[in-house]
């Protein structure tokens, strides 16, 4: 983190901002994960008027390379004082314009929320990250088992649809994935 030599004015303005701002509401739906989230636009609409009221503004500086997008967020006060975040880095999962844009939006939303001290997502104590990693590992294991046994992926999809009424393995919970794995072992 970088900051101006003195931050007394910006600290008071930020405290006043945080006392007044309302956390943004989840305004978008992720159809793939069947969940709601706050868009970057939703965050900006919630904070801009209150920032301006207290003499605060933000600037976000993106950079990228072939593996990640990085955003640095600068919180500025009309006094000239500022606080600059450390770089927030998001790995690129898709290396095209859409993937880069998506990672940039994600990085901006999270970096801005952290700098301003606002919350809009439930804190799951990193359970979702752990769950996602475990789920991906299990799906990879199921995929490998299917290859080794020579089972057509369509047969697995049909089993998932018939048994769980879900469209693919990514939509299953851990217990259901374990059941798919057991079914595959029995084939």
C-alpha positions as MATLAB code, in Angstrom:
seq = 'XXXXXXXXXXXXXXXXXXXXXXXXXXXXXXXXXXXXXXXXXXXXXXXXXXXXXXXXXXXXXXXXXXXXXXXXXXXXXXXXXXXXXXXXXXXXXXXXXXXXXXXXXXXXXXXXXXXXXXXXXXXXXXXXXXXXXXXXXXXXXXXXXXXXXXXXXXXXXXXXXXXXXXXXXXXXXXXXXXXXXXXXXXX';
ca = [
       0.000    0.000    0.000;
       1.149    3.511   -0.800;
      -0.259    6.677    0.723;
       0.281   10.375    0.870;
       2.539   11.717    3.603;
      -0.499   12.680    5.648;
      -3.871   10.920    5.568;
      -5.825   12.764    8.257;
      -8.306   14.362    5.799;
      -8.860   11.246    3.696;
      -9.202    9.106    6.844;
     -11.995   11.360    8.175;
     -13.726   11.433    4.784;
     -13.489    7.630    4.473;
     -14.920    7.172    7.963;
     -17.837    9.477    7.056;
     -18.304    7.600    3.769;
     -18.392    4.215    5.538;
     -20.895    5.497    8.100;
     -23.270    6.530    5.317;
     -22.826    4.100    2.425;
     -25.188    1.152    2.089;
     -23.677   -2.129    0.970;
     -24.660   -2.831   -2.645;
     -27.406   -5.341   -3.332;
     -26.945   -8.401   -5.488;
     -28.269   -7.181   -8.825;
     -27.171   -9.888  -11.280;
     -27.790  -13.618  -11.608;
     -25.126  -16.162  -12.506;
     -27.201  -18.702  -14.421;
     -24.352  -21.215  -14.491;
     -23.943  -21.301  -10.696;
     -27.577  -20.394  -10.003;
     -26.572  -17.595   -7.639;
     -26.881  -13.831   -7.400;
     -23.990  -11.393   -7.242;
     -23.245   -7.673   -7.308;
     -22.005   -6.372  -10.635;
     -19.221   -3.797  -10.894;
     -21.882   -1.372  -12.095;
     -23.936   -2.140   -8.971;
     -20.958   -1.392   -6.726;
     -20.208    1.863   -8.553;
     -23.836    3.019   -8.431;
     -23.919    2.405   -4.684;
     -20.654    4.187   -3.848;
     -20.113    7.043   -6.317;
     -22.676    9.498   -4.931;
     -21.514    8.944   -1.340;
     -17.841    9.186   -2.340;
     -18.488   12.508   -4.092;
     -20.438   13.838   -1.104;
     -17.364   13.336    1.079;
     -14.816   14.682   -1.403;
     -13.554   11.246   -2.380;
     -12.936    9.738   -5.796;
     -11.432    6.542   -7.086;
      -9.261    5.563   -9.988;
      -8.443    1.998  -10.999;
      -5.373    1.239  -13.068;
      -5.359   -2.122  -14.883;
      -2.367   -3.990  -16.248;
      -2.194   -7.431  -17.795;
       0.144  -10.022  -19.154;
      -0.417  -13.446  -20.676;
      -1.358  -15.061  -17.335;
      -3.192  -12.467  -15.234;
      -4.962   -9.142  -14.971;
      -3.899   -6.794  -12.189;
      -5.742   -3.770  -10.800;
      -4.437   -1.084   -8.482;
      -7.098    1.081   -6.852;
      -6.363    4.664   -5.880;
      -8.641    6.403   -3.363;
      -8.209   10.179   -3.566;
      -9.474   13.093   -1.494;
     -10.018   16.690   -2.606;
      -7.244   17.703   -0.188;
      -4.755   15.872   -2.408;
      -4.290   13.034    0.046;
      -4.521    9.499   -1.313;
      -4.328    5.831   -0.448;
      -3.229    3.361   -3.131;
      -3.935   -0.344   -2.806;
      -1.482   -3.086   -3.515;
      -2.059   -4.731   -6.867;
      -4.980   -7.165   -6.968;
      -4.129   -9.991   -9.363;
      -6.646  -12.312  -11.034;
      -5.415  -15.250  -13.149;
      -6.681  -15.451  -16.722;
      -8.691  -18.625  -17.226;
      -9.594  -17.724  -20.823;
      -6.876  -15.984  -22.805;
      -9.082  -13.949  -25.133;
     -10.750  -10.535  -25.009;
     -13.823  -11.836  -23.188;
     -11.746  -13.685  -20.589;
      -9.526  -10.661  -20.029;
     -12.547   -8.365  -19.671;
     -14.208  -10.727  -17.235;
     -11.063  -10.993  -15.082;
     -10.643   -7.207  -15.156;
     -14.231   -6.597  -14.039;
     -13.818   -9.153  -11.250;
     -10.533   -7.574  -10.094;
     -11.998   -4.055  -10.149;
     -15.069   -5.115   -8.150;
     -13.109   -6.898   -5.428;
     -10.299   -4.338   -5.198;
     -12.740   -1.422   -4.977;
     -14.838   -3.164   -2.328;
     -11.755   -3.917   -0.230;
     -10.368   -0.378   -0.451;
     -13.704    1.178    0.497;
     -14.464   -1.348    3.236;
     -17.818   -2.382    1.829;
     -19.283   -5.877    1.821;
     -21.688   -7.386   -0.651;
     -20.843  -11.060   -0.624;
     -21.412  -13.582    2.140;
     -18.223  -14.512    3.957;
     -17.914  -18.282    3.734;
     -14.489  -18.422    5.385;
     -12.990  -19.690    2.091;
     -15.297  -22.714    2.040;
     -16.294  -22.051   -1.582;
     -12.656  -21.943   -2.715;
     -11.922  -25.216   -0.942;
     -15.158  -26.762   -2.209;
     -14.404  -25.658   -5.772;
     -10.898  -27.144   -5.670;
     -12.146  -30.433   -4.194;
     -15.054  -30.573   -6.666;
     -12.734  -29.946   -9.622;
     -10.370  -32.650   -8.381;
     -13.229  -35.132   -8.091;
     -14.572  -34.251  -11.551;
     -11.054  -34.735  -12.946;
     -10.853  -38.128  -11.227;
     -14.262  -39.142  -12.668;
     -13.139  -38.036  -16.134;
      -9.944  -40.067  -15.840;
     -11.861  -43.140  -14.601;
     -14.204  -42.871  -17.590;
     -11.250  -42.711  -19.996;
      -9.520  -45.687  -18.402;
     -12.725  -47.753  -18.493;
     -13.565  -46.594  -22.020;
     -16.952  -45.210  -20.955;
     -18.522  -42.703  -23.323;
     -18.983  -39.286  -21.635;
     -22.559  -39.276  -22.989;
     -23.312  -42.282  -20.763;
     -22.100  -40.319  -17.731;
     -24.208  -37.318  -18.750;
     -27.241  -39.573  -19.159;
     -26.630  -41.083  -15.712;
     -26.347  -37.607  -14.157;
     -29.554  -36.441  -15.861;
     -31.498  -39.586  -14.907;
     -30.223  -39.779  -11.328;
     -29.952  -36.144  -10.253;
     -31.949  -34.230  -12.882;
     -28.863  -32.059  -13.520;
     -27.265  -31.163  -16.820;
     -23.594  -31.883  -15.992;
     -21.112  -32.883  -13.299;
     -20.266  -29.264  -12.471;
     -23.770  -28.775  -11.102;
     -23.474  -31.666   -8.619;
     -22.543  -31.419   -4.962;
     -19.770  -33.504   -3.392;
     -22.054  -36.346   -2.284;
     -23.555  -36.632   -5.768;
     -20.096  -36.628   -7.365;
     -19.046  -39.433   -5.023;
     -22.125  -41.355   -6.162;
     -21.143  -40.858   -9.825;
     -17.653  -42.080   -8.974;
     -19.078  -45.203   -7.264;
     -21.348  -45.855  -10.271;
     -18.350  -45.575  -12.587;
     -16.299  -47.966  -10.409;
     -19.098  -50.529  -10.691;
     -19.199  -50.336  -14.506;
];
